[in-house]
Amino acid sequence: MSKITIDESYRPTDDEPFMNERQREYFRRKLHQWKADIIRESSETLATLQSENENHPDLADRASSETDRAIELRARDRQRKLIAKIDAALARLEDGSYGYCEETGEPISLKRLEARPIATLSLEAQERHERNERVHRDD
């Protein structure tokens, strides 16, 4: 897989070349860990949902249980979509486009990537995109 080793205390800084091997390995690990955490949580939720499959004699209890289930399943669907975004970010790491804005080609700030490792737009491009969405939504 990867040939570079970084220690756990390493954090990317602006003092080093952007998206050098160490930074790519750092974000690769961060994305893989995030994905593993989501999958583990999903498995735990599935086990919980299966164990709570009892029939509630009380109508209110049954309704409450169904509502909880629906909320949980919606959350899992969002996480499934998040895993797809994580996989896309990992693919960008492999092809060398990770960390660069899809719109401008400029580097996405390390601070933004640290907060949102699946970001595909720089902060400026994201804000522009959101402003355009608001304008069109108001039409």
C-alpha positions as CSV (number, residue, x, y, z in Angstrom):
1,M,0.0,0.0,0.0
2,S,1.9,3.1,1.1
3,K,5.6,3.2,1.6
4,I,6.0,6.3,3.8
5,T,5.7,6.1,7.5
6,I,4.5,9.0,9.7
7,D,4.2,9.1,13.4
8,E,0.8,9.7,15.2
9,S,1.8,13.2,16.3
10,Y,2.4,14.4,12.7
11,R,0.0,17.2,11.4
12,P,0.4,18.8,8.0
13,T,1.6,22.4,8.0
14,D,1.9,25.2,5.5
15,D,5.7,25.2,6.0
16,E,6.0,22.0,3.8
17,P,5.3,21.4,0.1
18,F,1.5,21.1,-0.4
19,M,0.3,17.5,-0.8
20,N,3.8,16.0,-0.3
21,E,4.0,12.2,0.5
22,R,3.6,12.8,4.2
23,Q,0.5,14.9,3.8
24,R,-1.0,12.4,1.4
25,E,-0.3,9.6,3.8
26,Y,-1.8,11.6,6.7
27,F,-5.0,12.2,4.9
28,R,-5.2,8.6,3.6
29,R,-5.0,7.4,7.2
30,K,-7.5,9.9,8.3
31,L,-10.0,8.9,5.6
32,H,-9.5,5.2,6.2
33,Q,-10.0,5.6,9.9
34,W,-13.2,7.7,9.4
35,K,-14.6,5.0,7.0
36,A,-13.8,2.3,9.5
37,D,-15.5,4.2,12.3
38,I,-18.6,4.6,10.2
39,I,-18.7,1.0,9.2
40,R,-18.3,-0.1,12.9
41,E,-21.1,2.2,14.0
42,S,-23.3,0.9,11.3
43,S,-22.7,-2.7,12.3
44,E,-23.5,-1.8,15.9
45,T,-26.7,-0.1,14.9
46,L,-27.8,-3.0,12.7
47,A,-27.2,-5.4,15.7
48,T,-29.2,-3.1,17.9
49,L,-32.1,-2.8,15.4
50,Q,-32.2,-6.6,15.1
51,S,-32.2,-7.2,18.8
52,E,-35.0,-4.6,19.3
53,N,-37.2,-6.3,16.8
54,E,-39.7,-7.4,19.5
55,N,-43.4,-6.7,19.1
56,H,-44.6,-3.9,21.4
57,P,-48.1,-4.6,22.6
58,D,-48.7,-0.9,23.4
59,L,-49.5,1.1,20.3
60,A,-47.6,4.2,21.6
61,D,-44.5,2.1,22.3
62,R,-44.7,0.5,18.8
63,A,-45.0,4.0,17.2
64,S,-42.1,5.3,19.1
65,S,-40.0,2.4,18.2
66,E,-40.9,2.7,14.5
67,T,-40.0,6.4,14.6
68,D,-36.6,5.7,16.2
69,R,-36.0,3.0,13.6
70,A,-36.8,5.4,10.7
71,I,-34.5,8.1,12.1
72,E,-31.7,5.6,12.6
73,L,-32.2,4.2,9.0
74,R,-32.1,7.8,7.6
75,A,-28.8,8.4,9.5
76,R,-27.4,5.2,8.1
77,D,-28.3,6.3,4.6
78,R,-26.5,9.6,5.1
79,Q,-23.5,7.6,6.3
80,R,-23.6,5.3,3.3
81,K,-23.4,8.5,1.1
82,L,-20.6,9.7,3.2
83,I,-18.6,6.5,2.7
84,A,-19.0,7.1,-1.1
85,K,-17.5,10.5,-0.7
86,I,-14.7,9.1,1.4
87,D,-14.0,6.5,-1.3
88,A,-14.0,9.3,-3.9
89,A,-11.5,11.3,-1.8
90,L,-9.3,8.2,-1.5
91,A,-9.4,7.8,-5.3
92,R,-8.4,11.5,-5.7
93,L,-5.4,10.8,-3.4
94,E,-4.4,8.0,-5.7
95,D,-4.7,10.0,-8.9
96,G,-3.0,13.1,-7.5
97,S,-6.0,15.5,-7.6
98,Y,-6.7,15.3,-3.8
99,G,-6.5,18.7,-2.0
100,Y,-7.1,20.8,-5.1
101,C,-10.3,22.7,-5.8
102,E,-12.4,21.0,-8.6
103,E,-13.5,24.5,-9.8
104,T,-10.3,26.5,-9.7
105,G,-7.5,23.9,-9.5
106,E,-6.1,25.9,-6.5
107,P,-5.0,24.1,-3.3
108,I,-7.7,23.7,-0.7
109,S,-6.4,25.0,2.6
110,L,-5.0,22.4,5.0
111,K,-7.2,23.9,7.7
112,R,-10.3,23.1,5.5
113,L,-9.1,19.6,4.6
114,E,-8.4,18.9,8.3
115,A,-11.9,19.9,9.2
116,R,-13.5,18.3,6.1
117,P,-11.2,15.7,4.5
118,I,-13.7,15.0,1.7
119,A,-13.8,18.7,0.6
120,T,-13.6,19.1,-3.2
121,L,-13.9,22.9,-3.3
122,S,-11.8,25.6,-1.7
123,L,-13.6,27.7,0.9
124,E,-14.1,30.6,-1.6
125,A,-15.5,28.2,-4.3
126,Q,-17.8,26.6,-1.8
127,E,-19.1,29.9,-0.6
128,R,-19.7,31.0,-4.2
129,H,-21.5,27.7,-4.8
130,E,-23.7,28.2,-1.8
131,R,-24.5,31.8,-2.7
132,N,-25.6,30.7,-6.2
133,E,-27.8,27.9,-4.7
134,R,-29.5,30.5,-2.5
135,V,-30.1,32.8,-5.4
136,H,-31.6,30.1,-7.5
137,R,-33.6,28.7,-4.7
138,D,-35.3,32.1,-4.2
139,D,-36.4,32.2,-7.8
